[in-house]
Amino acid sequence: MIRVHQSPGIPIASCALLAVSICAFTACGDATGPDLTASPYLFRAVATGGSLTCGLQGDSTLLCWGGTLLRIPTRIYGAPRRFAAISGSGHFCGLTADGAAYCWGYNGEGQLGDGTTESSITRVTGDRVEITFKAVAGAHRFTTISVGDQHTCGITVDGAAYCWGGNFEGQLGDGTTENRLVPTAVSGAHTFMTVDAGSAHTCALASDGTAYCWGENRQGELGDGTTTARPVPTLVAGDARFTSVSASQVVSCGITRDARAYCWGAGVYLGAEPTDECDWSGSTFPCSKTPTPIAGDLTAKDLAAGYGHMCSVAEDGTAYCWGYNHYGQLGDGTIEDRDSPTPVAGSIRFATLSAGGSHTCGVTPEGVLYCWGDNRRGQLGDGSGAPMWTTPVVVWGW
């Protein structure tokens, strides 16, 4: 059961009325789709980091909450232009409508891509938050951008992959293990459609549907049948053709053209029975070095990779999560770890999900944002001060 929590300034009795108003504003169920600009309470995108969450509203207004910021969604000032897409982990990046990239947050490894290791500055004055955004160096125009723990990658309009930031495991894919402070071309003549940056590895989807991964591979997360690190793009084993790929801490997943979900890497995060054993520092543990179907023959249209958990959206909009659940980040009403996909409580239908350090957020087709899991830093945005929520709670805009 979903707990309805009172947001600051919104009486409990108003929650149901507001939900009705949202449908009135957005024409819920209308074939033309919702008008996300009609209500300040609606979102079209969300990005979750370790303890910070950011969202884009229908009019592209950027809101963030948690971390060192306020515990409710707060408008962010200082962005040079409005963003069309955002991605987050240990730091955050956004793309404008014309593909220009800007990043903010910690920059110790050069992950903001501006040619320095100087972090962006955040100023909080009362309820006003202003951030110094860093323009990513170069004249690149990106179609997609993805933020990992200490690195960032993007795909340009001509299908070239560039990465920058920390490179200690070869996660930048340029054939070295040297950090890069500006976008550096990924090795090879591949044409990529999407990219996803994990903890210390990266995966990308080629134009023909084949998946490539590079970087750390101690637990089989590159999917090439080995545990050998690769500083250049390496073809994922098998003949599957994918429509999307996701990279987590020590696992990778992909959705095939027939909507089947596969994962490879450390067994605890697979959502499937491991097929191999990996050896790390003299200890063996279950893993899968090649793509393995997740349990239940689940179909999926979206995947979200967290630090220790994974989530997927089925074709009917149902959300499933698996992996670590210490703070309720799986959203099933418990704090029990799950080794197979488990439905998120509440029968909510989602369009997309984002999995962070120990929390998860999802946007419904109508633009309503829900979050669940760790809330010790206010990253769920409900303003409650509760340390966690094990089921989804509504996040209100401003």
C-alpha positions in Angstrom: 0.0 0.0 0.0 1.2 3.5 -0.8 1.5 5.9 2.0 0.2 9.3 1.1 2.4 11.8 2.9 1.6 15.5 3.5 3.9 17.8 1.5 4.7 21.1 3.0 2.0 23.6 2.4 -0.4 21.0 0.9 -3.0 19.6 3.4 -3.6 15.9 3.3 -7.2 16.5 2.2 -6.0 18.4 -0.8 -3.9 15.5 -2.2 -6.9 13.7 -3.8 -8.2 17.0 -5.1 -4.8 17.9 -6.6 -4.6 14.5 -8.3 -8.0 15.2 -9.9 -6.8 18.7 -10.9 -3.7 17.1 -12.5 -5.9 14.9 -14.7 -8.1 17.9 -15.5 -5.1 19.9 -16.5 -3.4 17.2 -18.5 -6.4 15.4 -20.1 -5.4 12.0 -18.5 -6.2 9.2 -20.9 -6.6 11.6 -23.8 -5.1 10.2 -27.0 -3.2 13.5 -27.6 -1.2 13.0 -24.4 -0.8 15.3 -21.4 0.1 19.0 -21.5 3.0 19.0 -19.0 3.3 22.8 -19.1 -0.2 23.2 -17.7 0.6 22.5 -14.1 3.6 23.3 -11.9 3.3 20.0 -10.2 4.2 17.9 -13.3 7.6 16.5 -14.5 8.8 15.1 -17.7 12.3 13.8 -16.7 14.1 12.9 -13.5 17.8 12.1 -12.7 18.9 10.5 -9.4 22.4 10.8 -7.9 23.9 9.5 -4.7 21.9 11.9 -2.4 20.7 14.5 -4.9 17.8 14.4 -7.2 17.0 16.7 -10.1 13.9 16.9 -12.3 12.8 18.8 -15.4 9.3 20.2 -15.4 7.1 20.4 -18.5 8.4 23.9 -19.3 12.0 22.7 -18.8 12.4 24.4 -15.4 15.2 22.6 -13.5 14.4 21.6 -9.9 16.8 19.9 -7.5 16.5 18.6 -4.0 18.5 16.6 -1.4 22.2 16.6 -0.7 23.2 20.0 0.6 20.1 21.6 -0.9 16.5 21.9 0.4 14.4 18.8 1.1 11.7 19.8 -1.4 12.0 20.5 -5.1 13.6 23.9 -5.5 14.1 25.9 -8.6 17.8 26.2 -9.7 19.1 29.5 -11.0 22.2 30.0 -13.0 21.7 27.7 -16.0 22.7 29.5 -19.2 19.7 27.9 -21.0 16.9 25.5 -20.3 17.7 21.8 -20.6 16.0 19.2 -22.8 17.6 16.2 -20.9 19.5 15.6 -17.7 21.6 12.8 -16.2 23.1 12.4 -12.7 25.2 10.2 -10.4 28.0 11.7 -8.4 27.6 14.8 -10.6 25.0 16.0 -13.1 24.9 17.1 -16.7 22.2 18.5 -19.0 21.7 18.9 -22.7 20.0 21.9 -24.3 17.6 21.5 -27.2 20.5 22.1 -29.7 22.8 19.6 -28.0 25.1 21.8 -26.0 26.2 20.1 -22.8 26.6 21.7 -19.3 27.6 19.9 -16.1 27.6 20.8 -12.4 28.8 19.2 -9.1 32.0 17.6 -8.1 34.9 17.8 -10.6 37.9 16.2 -9.0 38.6 13.8 -11.9 37.5 16.3 -14.7 34.1 14.7 -15.0 32.5 18.1 -15.8 34.5 18.3 -19.0 35.4 22.0 -18.9 39.2 21.4 -18.9 39.7 21.9 -15.1 39.3 20.0 -11.9 37.4 22.8 -10.2 34.0 21.9 -8.9 31.0 24.0 -9.6 29.8 26.4 -6.9 26.4 26.1 -5.3 25.0 29.1 -3.3 21.9 28.7 -1.1 20.3 31.9 0.1 17.1 31.2 1.9 15.0 29.2 -0.5 17.0 30.4 -3.6 19.6 28.1 -5.0 22.1 29.2 -7.6 24.6 26.9 -9.3 27.6 27.7 -11.5 27.2 25.5 -14.5 30.2 24.4 -16.5 30.1 24.4 -20.3 31.6 21.1 -21.6 34.6 22.0 -23.7 34.6 21.8 -27.5 32.0 22.5 -30.2 30.3 19.1 -29.9 26.6 18.8 -30.2 25.2 15.7 -28.3 22.1 13.7 -28.8 22.5 12.0 -25.5 24.6 12.3 -22.4 25.2 9.9 -19.5 26.9 10.5 -16.1 28.8 7.8 -14.2 30.4 7.9 -10.8 33.5 9.9 -11.9 33.1 10.1 -15.7 30.7 11.3 -18.3 30.0 10.1 -21.9 28.0 11.5 -24.7 27.0 10.6 -28.3 27.3 13.4 -30.9 24.8 14.1 -33.7 27.0 12.0 -36.1 27.1 9.0 -33.8 30.6 9.4 -32.4 31.1 8.6 -28.7 33.1 10.9 -26.4 34.0 10.4 -22.7 35.8 12.5 -20.1 36.7 12.4 -16.4 38.1 9.5 -14.3 39.7 6.7 -16.4 41.4 4.4 -13.8 39.8 1.3 -15.3 39.7 2.4 -18.9 36.0 3.5 -18.7 36.6 6.3 -21.1 37.3 3.8 -23.9 40.2 5.7 -25.5 42.7 2.9 -25.0 44.4 4.4 -22.0 43.8 4.7 -18.2 44.6 8.4 -18.1 42.0 10.9 -16.9 40.7 13.3 -19.5 39.5 16.8 -18.6 37.7 17.4 -21.9 35.7 15.2 -24.2 38.0 12.5 -25.8 36.9 10.3 -28.7 36.2 6.7 -27.8 38.4 4.3 -29.9 37.2 2.6 -33.0 35.1 3.6 -36.0 31.8 2.7 -34.3 28.6 4.6 -34.9 26.6 4.7 -31.6 23.0 5.6 -30.9 23.1 5.7 -27.0 25.6 5.4 -24.2 25.3 4.6 -20.5 28.1 5.4 -18.0 28.3 3.1 -15.0 30.6 3.1 -11.9 33.9 2.2 -13.7 32.6 0.9 -17.0 30.6 2.1 -19.9 28.2 0.5 -22.4 26.9 1.8 -25.7 24.5 0.7 -28.4 25.7 0.6 -32.0 23.4 1.6 -34.9 23.0 -2.1 -35.8 21.7 -3.0 -32.3 24.9 -4.6 -31.1 26.1 -3.6 -27.7 29.7 -2.7 -26.7 31.1 -2.2 -23.2 34.5 -1.1 -21.9 36.3 -0.4 -18.6 36.3 -2.5 -15.4 35.4 -6.2 -15.9 36.2 -8.0 -12.6 32.7 -9.3 -12.3 31.8 -9.9 -16.0 30.1 -6.5 -16.4 31.4 -6.1 -20.0 29.6 -9.2 -21.1 32.4 -10.5 -23.4 32.8 -13.9 -21.6 35.8 -12.8 -19.6 36.8 -10.8 -16.5 39.6 -8.9 -18.3 39.4 -5.1 -18.2 39.0 -3.5 -21.6 40.1 0.1 -22.3 38.4 0.1 -25.7 34.9 -0.9 -26.9 34.4 -4.7 -26.7 31.5 -6.5 -28.3 29.0 -8.0 -25.9 28.8 -11.8 -26.5 25.8 -13.4 -28.3 23.7 -12.5 -31.3 21.1 -10.4 -29.6 20.2 -7.0 -31.0 19.4 -4.4 -28.4 17.3 -1.2 -28.3 18.9 0.1 -25.1 21.7 -0.7 -22.6 22.3 0.3 -19.0 25.5 0.2 -16.9 25.4 0.0 -13.1 28.1 -0.5 -10.5 29.1 -4.0 -11.4 26.3 -5.1 -13.8 25.0 -4.2 -17.2 21.6 -4.8 -18.8 20.0 -4.4 -22.2 16.6 -4.6 -23.8 16.4 -6.6 -27.0 14.3 -5.7 -30.0 11.6 -8.1 -28.9 11.5 -6.3 -25.5 13.3 -9.0 -23.5 15.6 -7.9 -20.7 19.1 -9.4 -20.3 21.8 -8.6 -17.7 25.4 -9.6 -17.2 27.9 -9.1 -14.3 27.7 -9.6 -10.5 25.1 -12.2 -9.6 23.4 -10.3 -6.8 22.3 -7.6 -9.2 21.4 -9.8 -12.2 17.8 -10.4 -11.5 18.5 -13.9 -12.8 20.3 -17.1 -11.9 24.0 -16.6 -12.4 25.6 -18.8 -15.1 29.3 -18.4 -14.1 31.7 -17.9 -11.3 34.1 -14.9 -11.1 37.3 -14.8 -9.2 38.3 -11.5 -7.6 41.2 -11.2 -5.0 41.2 -14.9 -4.5 37.5 -15.2 -3.7 34.9 -16.7 -6.1 31.4 -15.5 -6.4 28.4 -16.1 -8.7 28.3 -13.9 -11.9 27.3 -14.0 -15.5 30.0 -13.1 -18.0 27.5 -13.0 -20.9 23.9 -11.7 -21.3 21.5 -13.8 -19.2 17.6 -13.4 -19.4 16.3 -11.9 -16.2 13.9 -14.0 -14.2 10.3 -14.4 -15.3 10.9 -13.8 -18.9 10.1 -10.2 -18.2 9.5 -7.8 -21.1 10.6 -4.2 -20.7 10.6 -0.9 -22.3 13.0 1.0 -20.0 15.8 0.1 -17.6 17.4 2.1 -14.7 20.7 1.2 -13.1 21.5 2.2 -9.5 24.5 1.7 -7.4 23.3 -1.6 -6.0 19.9 -2.2 -7.5 18.3 -2.3 -11.0 14.7 -1.4 -12.1 12.7 -1.9 -15.2 9.5 -0.7 -16.7 7.4 -3.4 -18.3 5.5 -2.7 -21.5 2.3 -2.1 -19.5 4.1 0.5 -17.3 4.5 -1.7 -14.3 7.8 -1.1 -12.5 10.0 -3.9 -11.2 13.2 -3.7 -9.1 15.8 -6.1 -7.7 19.1 -6.1 -5.9 20.0 -4.4 -2.6 17.1 -2.9 -0.6 18.5 -1.6 2.7 16.6 1.7 2.4 13.5 0.5 0.6 14.9 1.5 -2.9 13.1 -1.4 -4.5 9.8 0.1 -3.5 8.1 -3.2 -2.5 7.2 -2.1 1.0 10.1 -4.0 2.6 13.9 -3.7 3.2 14.6 -7.2 2.0 17.1 -7.7 -0.8 15.6 -9.4 -3.9 17.5 -11.6 -6.4 14.7 -11.4 -9.0 12.4 -8.6 -10.3 9.8 -7.6 -7.7 6.9 -5.3 -8.5 7.0 -1.8 -7.0 4.0 -1.4 -4.7 0.9 0.6 -5.6 0.1 -0.5 -9.1 1.4 2.8 -10.5 2.1 2.9 -14.2 5.4 4.6 -15.1 6.8 6.0 -18.4 10.4 6.1 -17.1 12.6 5.4 -14.0 15.9 6.6 -12.6 17.8 4.6 -10.0 20.3 6.4 -7.7 22.5 5.5 -4.9 19.9 4.1 -2.6 16.7 5.6 -3.9 14.6 5.4 -7.1 12.3 7.8 -8.8 9.8 7.4 -11.6 7.6 9.6 -13.8 4.2 8.5 -14.9 2.8 9.1 -18.5 0.8 11.9 -17.0 3.9 13.6 -15.5 3.4 12.8 -11.9 6.7 12.1 -10.1 7.1 9.4 -7.4 10.3 8.6 -5.4 11.1 5.9 -2.8 14.0 4.6 -0.8 16.7 6.4 1.2 15.6 9.9 2.3 18.2 10.8 4.9 19.4 13.7 2.8 16.0 14.7 1.6 16.6 13.1 -1.8 12.9 11.9 -2.1 11.7 15.5 -2.1 8.7 15.0 0.1 9.9 17.3 2.8 9.0 14.9 5.5 12.3 14.3 7.2 11.5 10.6 7.3 14.8 8.6 6.9 13.2 6.3 4.2 10.0 5.4 2.3 9.7 1.8 1.2 6.8 2.6 -1.2 6.4 5.4 -3.7 5.6 8.9 -2.4 4.4 11.8 -4.6 6.9 14.6 -5.2 5.3 18.0 -5.7 6.8 20.7 -7.8 6.9 24.3 -6.8 
